[in-house]
Amino acid sequence: MTIKECYDAMGADYQNTLNRFPNEAFIKKFVLKFLDDNSYANLKEAIAAGNVEEAFRAAHTLKGVCLNLGFDNLYKASSAITEIFRAGELAGAKEAFEEVEKQYNITVNAIKAM
């Protein structure tokens, strides 16, 4: 699978990402590093612990990484949950996390298939 096919599989706009990065190799390097990013695991752990502050930090970090890499669907889901935590709430977080988890798995599976 090519890097473009990886982006297609996760429902992301590869061309837009390519416009912001110097070349395909550079994108691929950082996409592969995403697999080592711990913000998703931190988010899951913080939600389980009921820690709104840590959940906000993890969700915000995940959102930023996804925005930079052009992971559109995971960015949207992580952005939505970030706003829940920004308001200091846990209400609605479980449902919002289900979408984050779904999009995270789609994204990671696409990267691993590359």
PyMOL commands that set and color helices and strands:
alter all, ss='L'
color gray80, all
select helices_A, chain A and resi 3-10+14-20+24-36+39-49+52-69+72-86+93-113
alter helices_A, ss='H'
color red, helices_A
deselect
rebuild
show_as cartoon
